[in-house]
Amino acid sequence: MIKNYIEELRILIEKYKDKGFEYGKPIEYLEFRNSISKEEIEKEILSLENLEFVEKQFIEEDTRYALYYIYSGSRGRVYVIRFIDKIRIITIYPLGRVTLKGYKKGKFKK
């Protein structure tokens, strides 16, 4: 089972929230792909509402966090972020019903 890093994420967000956000992909693309505005993205990350699971990833000497937001049994979203001098949102992608069902059996198992 994968460890949940929600508490570590809360501390990091408190530390970096005043420094702002930057995006790894064009904001227009992220807004279109996920049907969400820039303000809603930033608000959701700062509030941590609907956050179900946080996975810590180590990629090429870089620490990233995958934030799994679950809205219902059939809708969710994943934010991949990292902390440098700002909160950098690397990518955002939606989760569907089938993927969520599989995650509940594996990753989100408590």
C-alpha positions in Angstrom: 0.0 0.0 0.0 1.2 3.5 -0.8 1.6 6.0 2.0 -0.7 9.1 2.0 1.2 12.4 2.2 -1.7 14.8 3.0 -0.1 16.2 6.1 3.2 16.9 4.4 1.3 18.6 1.6 -0.6 20.8 4.0 2.6 22.1 5.5 4.2 22.8 2.1 1.1 24.6 0.8 1.0 26.9 3.8 4.7 27.7 3.2 4.4 28.5 -0.5 0.8 29.8 -0.9 1.9 33.5 -0.7 4.5 33.0 -3.4 2.0 32.2 -6.1 1.6 29.6 -8.9 3.2 28.8 -12.2 2.2 26.3 -14.8 4.1 23.7 -16.7 1.6 23.7 -19.6 -0.3 26.5 -21.2 -3.2 27.6 -18.8 -5.6 27.7 -21.8 -4.9 24.0 -22.5 -5.4 23.0 -18.8 -8.6 25.0 -18.5 -10.0 23.4 -21.7 -9.0 19.9 -20.9 -10.5 20.0 -17.4 -13.4 22.5 -17.8 -12.1 24.6 -14.9 -10.8 28.2 -14.7 -7.4 29.3 -13.4 -9.0 30.8 -10.3 -10.8 27.5 -9.5 -7.6 25.5 -10.0 -5.7 27.7 -7.5 -8.6 27.8 -5.0 -9.0 24.0 -5.1 -5.3 23.4 -4.5 -5.1 25.9 -1.6 -8.3 24.7 0.1 -7.6 21.0 -0.2 -11.3 20.3 -0.4 -12.3 16.9 -1.8 -8.6 15.8 -1.5 -8.7 12.0 -1.1 -5.0 10.9 -1.5 -1.6 12.4 -2.1 1.2 10.4 -3.7 4.8 11.5 -3.5 6.9 10.8 -6.6 10.6 10.9 -7.1 11.4 11.6 -10.8 14.9 12.6 -12.0 16.1 14.1 -8.7 12.8 16.0 -8.4 10.0 15.5 -5.8 6.5 15.8 -7.1 3.1 15.3 -5.5 0.1 13.7 -7.3 -3.1 15.1 -5.7 -6.2 13.0 -6.2 -9.4 14.9 -5.8 -12.5 12.8 -5.8 -15.9 14.5 -6.3 -18.1 11.5 -6.7 -18.0 7.8 -7.6 -17.6 8.7 -11.2 -15.7 12.0 -11.3 -12.3 13.1 -10.1 -9.2 15.0 -11.0 -5.4 14.6 -10.5 -3.1 17.5 -10.1 0.7 16.9 -10.4 2.6 19.6 -8.6 6.0 20.4 -7.2 7.4 23.1 -5.0 10.3 25.2 -6.1 10.2 29.0 -5.5 6.4 28.8 -6.3 3.8 26.1 -6.5 4.3 24.7 -9.9 1.4 22.9 -11.5 2.9 20.4 -13.9 -0.3 18.9 -15.2 -3.9 18.3 -14.5 -6.0 15.4 -15.8 -9.5 14.2 -15.2 -10.4 10.8 -13.7 -13.4 8.7 -14.9 -15.5 6.1 -13.3 -13.5 3.1 -14.3 -10.2 4.5 -13.2 -11.6 5.6 -9.8 -13.1 2.1 -9.3 -9.6 0.6 -9.8 -7.9 3.1 -7.6 -10.4 2.5 -4.7 -9.4 -1.2 -4.8 -5.6 -0.4 -4.9 -4.2 3.1 -4.1 -7.0 4.4 -1.9 -7.3 1.2 0.2 -7.1 2.1 3.9 
